[in-house]
């Protein structure tokens, strides 16, 4: 398969071949636009903050609070990730304070809402499950039943972006 399919290398060769065919025919962007016709409107950090808290409050009310929720321009390049959940503990006087932060790659500021939702659900699941294990993915599927399909589609979207083409 082509090197341009690095986001899809864990998927079956048959799926990779289908995506490669769309790339070869210059139809990948059209395919994505047809499936996801509009970008979301949560483009500012304050919008993202409200969006994330609404999902968290619906599914993870009793989980730890988030001290910061932002889009981060450095995530994709530096961390080779799409979102980041960090847990920081600091000693302040005689108390141990901990903070949870959720950062989403700025790549998703102009993406379809289902992709943003998938990234947010993934990072929120880390509030309960630190590792990518069965319990983690069960929680992701609980919050977003089509989680795995969206993860695949989001990887196809990243492939399109890397080929130099936005879809909107």
KELUM-184233 format. One record per residue (C-alpha): residue number from 0; residue in three letters; x, y, z. Coordinates in nm, 4 decimals, m for minus. Example, Ala and Ser with C-alpha at 12.3 -4.5 7.8 and 13.67 -1.06 7.14 Angstrom:
2
R     n   res         xx         yy         zz
R     0   ALA     1.2300    m0.4500     0.7800
R     1   SER     1.3670    m0.1060     0.7140
//
This chain:
168
R     n   res         xx         yy         zz
R     0   UNK     0.0000     0.0000     0.0000
R     1   UNK     0.0959     0.3603    m0.0465
R     2   UNK     0.2883     0.5502     0.2176
R     3   UNK     0.0010     0.8021     0.2168
R     4   UNK    m0.2085     0.5487     0.4129
R     5   UNK    m0.0041     0.5646     0.7343
R     6   UNK    m0.3140     0.6466     0.9406
R     7   UNK    m0.4813     0.3308     0.8105
R     8   UNK    m0.1964     0.0794     0.8381
R     9   UNK    m0.3696    m0.1171     1.1184
R    10   UNK    m0.6778    m0.1769     0.9050
R    11   UNK    m0.7333    m0.4677     0.6639
R    12   UNK    m0.5724    m0.4468     0.3212
R    13   UNK    m0.9166    m0.4512     0.1569
R    14   UNK    m1.0156    m0.1267     0.3324
R    15   UNK    m0.6819     0.0304     0.2507
R    16   UNK    m0.7299    m0.0657    m0.1140
R    17   UNK    m1.0724     0.1020    m0.1234
R    18   UNK    m0.9275     0.4250     0.0157
R    19   UNK    m0.6283     0.4045    m0.2198
R    20   UNK    m0.8696     0.3692    m0.5118
R    21   UNK    m1.0502     0.6892    m0.4023
R    22   UNK    m0.7147     0.8658    m0.3767
R    23   UNK    m0.6040     0.7431    m0.7198
R    24   UNK    m0.9321     0.8645    m0.8720
R    25   UNK    m0.9015     1.1970    m0.6856
R    26   UNK    m1.2386     1.1316    m0.5152
R    27   UNK    m1.1462     1.1035    m0.1488
R    28   UNK    m1.2474     1.4613    m0.0612
R    29   UNK    m1.5812     1.4185    m0.2419
R    30   UNK    m1.6433     1.0927    m0.0544
R    31   UNK    m1.5797     1.2622     0.2809
R    32   UNK    m1.7877     1.5707     0.1935
R    33   UNK    m2.0803     1.3522     0.0933
R    34   UNK    m2.0646     1.1579     0.4206
R    35   UNK    m1.9875     1.4647     0.6361
R    36   UNK    m2.1278     1.7692     0.4514
R    37   UNK    m2.0557     2.0399     0.7100
R    38   UNK    m1.7885     2.1331     0.9625
R    39   UNK    m1.8849     2.1860     1.3249
R    40   UNK    m1.9220     2.5323     1.4752
R    41   UNK    m1.7123     2.4809     1.7921
R    42   UNK    m1.4110     2.6712     1.6634
R    43   UNK    m1.3095     2.8719     1.9729
R    44   UNK    m1.1671     2.7339     2.2964
R    45   UNK    m1.4740     2.8606     2.4824
R    46   UNK    m1.7018     2.6715     2.2398
R    47   UNK    m1.4927     2.3577     2.2825
R    48   UNK    m1.5089     2.3976     2.6609
R    49   UNK    m1.8904     2.4031     2.6595
R    50   UNK    m1.9039     2.1128     2.4115
R    51   UNK    m1.6712     1.8917     2.6178
R    52   UNK    m1.8452     1.9687     2.9474
R    53   UNK    m2.1856     1.8839     2.7991
R    54   UNK    m2.0584     1.5397     2.6968
R    55   UNK    m1.8759     1.4897     3.0263
R    56   UNK    m2.1843     1.5863     3.2279
R    57   UNK    m2.4011     1.3500     3.0276
R    58   UNK    m2.1801     1.0412     3.0652
R    59   UNK    m1.9175     1.1022     3.3336
R    60   UNK    m2.0809     1.3231     3.5980
R    61   UNK    m1.8824     1.1771     3.8854
R    62   UNK    m1.5434     1.1886     3.7141
R    63   UNK    m1.2703     1.4384     3.7934
R    64   UNK    m1.3140     1.8009     3.6950
R    65   UNK    m1.1234     1.9430     3.3995
R    66   UNK    m0.9201     2.2545     3.4739
R    67   UNK    m0.8423     2.3363     3.1105
R    68   UNK    m1.0056     2.2470     2.7786
R    69   UNK    m0.8414     2.3946     2.4684
R    70   UNK    m0.7446     2.3457     2.1063
R    71   UNK    m0.3698     2.2939     2.0847
R    72   UNK    m0.1675     2.3668     1.7698
R    73   UNK     0.1291     2.1615     1.8921
R    74   UNK    m0.0366     1.8277     1.9631
R    75   UNK    m0.0332     1.6752     1.6153
R    76   UNK     0.3290     1.7662     1.5486
R    77   UNK     0.4905     1.7229     1.8889
R    78   UNK     0.2934     1.4374     2.0457
R    79   UNK     0.1904     1.2505     1.7300
R    80   UNK    m0.1580     1.2489     1.8793
R    81   UNK    m0.4977     1.3992     1.8059
R    82   UNK    m0.6002     1.4823     2.1573
R    83   UNK    m0.4317     1.4782     2.4912
R    84   UNK    m0.5525     1.4199     2.8418
R    85   UNK    m0.3010     1.5204     3.1060
R    86   UNK    m0.3086     1.4676     3.4777
R    87   UNK    m0.0772     1.6906     3.6776
R    88   UNK    m0.0179     1.6639     4.0532
R    89   UNK     0.1437     1.9485     4.2442
R    90   UNK     0.2205     2.0042     4.6080
R    91   UNK     0.0760     2.3326     4.7318
R    92   UNK     0.1652     2.3862     5.0941
R    93   UNK     0.0630     2.0726     5.2792
R    94   UNK    m0.1884     1.9642     5.0152
R    95   UNK    m0.1548     1.7627     4.6991
R    96   UNK    m0.3510     1.9274     4.4175
R    97   UNK    m0.4260     1.7529     4.0904
R    98   UNK    m0.5467     1.8962     3.7636
R    99   UNK    m0.6928     1.7281     3.4585
R   100   UNK    m0.6546     1.8990     3.1234
R   101   UNK    m0.8051     1.8058     2.7892
R   102   UNK    m0.6451     1.9321     2.4711
R   103   UNK    m0.7685     1.8701     2.1182
R   104   UNK    m0.5468     1.9103     1.8145
R   105   UNK    m0.6259     2.2299     1.6262
R   106   UNK    m0.6616     2.0071     1.3170
R   107   UNK    m1.0157     1.9455     1.4438
R   108   UNK    m1.1211     2.3112     1.4574
R   109   UNK    m1.2532     2.2779     1.1012
R   110   UNK    m1.3578     1.9146     1.0957
R   111   UNK    m1.6923     1.7372     1.0858
R   112   UNK    m1.8576     1.7368     1.4294
R   113   UNK    m1.8587     1.3549     1.4556
R   114   UNK    m1.4761     1.3561     1.4404
R   115   UNK    m1.4525     1.6174     1.7145
R   116   UNK    m1.7012     1.4126     1.9157
R   117   UNK    m1.4909     1.0977     1.8719
R   118   UNK    m1.1711     1.2730     1.9876
R   119   UNK    m1.3489     1.4269     2.2882
R   120   UNK    m1.5050     1.0932     2.3870
R   121   UNK    m1.1641     0.9267     2.3575
R   122   UNK    m0.9971     1.1843     2.5820
R   123   UNK    m1.2842     1.1882     2.8322
R   124   UNK    m1.2643     0.8088     2.8592
R   125   UNK    m0.9118     0.8583     2.9931
R   126   UNK    m1.0645     1.0224     3.3023
R   127   UNK    m1.1838     0.6734     3.4028
R   128   UNK    m0.9476     0.4417     3.2147
R   129   UNK    m0.5844     0.5438     3.1720
R   130   UNK    m0.4887     0.2583     2.9364
R   131   UNK    m0.6262     0.1654     2.5939
R   132   UNK    m0.7785    m0.1615     2.7126
R   133   UNK    m1.1147    m0.3348     2.6696
R   134   UNK    m1.2749    m0.1294     2.9479
R   135   UNK    m1.1526     0.1907     2.7816
R   136   UNK    m1.3071     0.1014     2.4445
R   137   UNK    m1.6294    m0.0194     2.6092
R   138   UNK    m1.6586     0.3227     2.7724
R   139   UNK    m1.5940     0.4944     2.4379
R   140   UNK    m1.8661     0.2822     2.2758
R   141   UNK    m2.1042     0.3575     2.5635
R   142   UNK    m2.0613     0.7320     2.5051
R   143   UNK    m2.0513     0.7007     2.1260
R   144   UNK    m2.1963     0.3740     1.9877
R   145   UNK    m2.0378     0.4179     1.6425
R   146   UNK    m1.6981     0.5081     1.7927
R   147   UNK    m1.4957     0.2593     1.5863
R   148   UNK    m1.6519     0.3627     1.2528
R   149   UNK    m1.5874     0.7274     1.3351
R   150   UNK    m1.2281     0.6486     1.4268
R   151   UNK    m1.1781     0.4864     1.0866
R   152   UNK    m1.3481     0.7745     0.9028
R   153   UNK    m1.1434     1.0265     1.0994
R   154   UNK    m0.8262     0.8455     0.9894
R   155   UNK    m0.9459     0.8679     0.6290
R   156   UNK    m1.0011     1.2407     0.6879
R   157   UNK    m0.6455     1.2786     0.8203
R   158   UNK    m0.5203     1.0978     0.5116
R   159   UNK    m0.7026     1.3531     0.2952
R   160   UNK    m0.5543     1.6424     0.4943
R   161   UNK    m0.2061     1.5007     0.4581
R   162   UNK    m0.2531     1.4721     0.0826
R   163   UNK    m0.2931     1.8485     0.0911
R   164   UNK    m0.6657     1.8808     0.0661
R   165   UNK    m0.9147     2.0157     0.3122
R   166   UNK    m1.2706     1.9056     0.2492
R   167   UNK    m1.4407     2.2390     0.3266
//
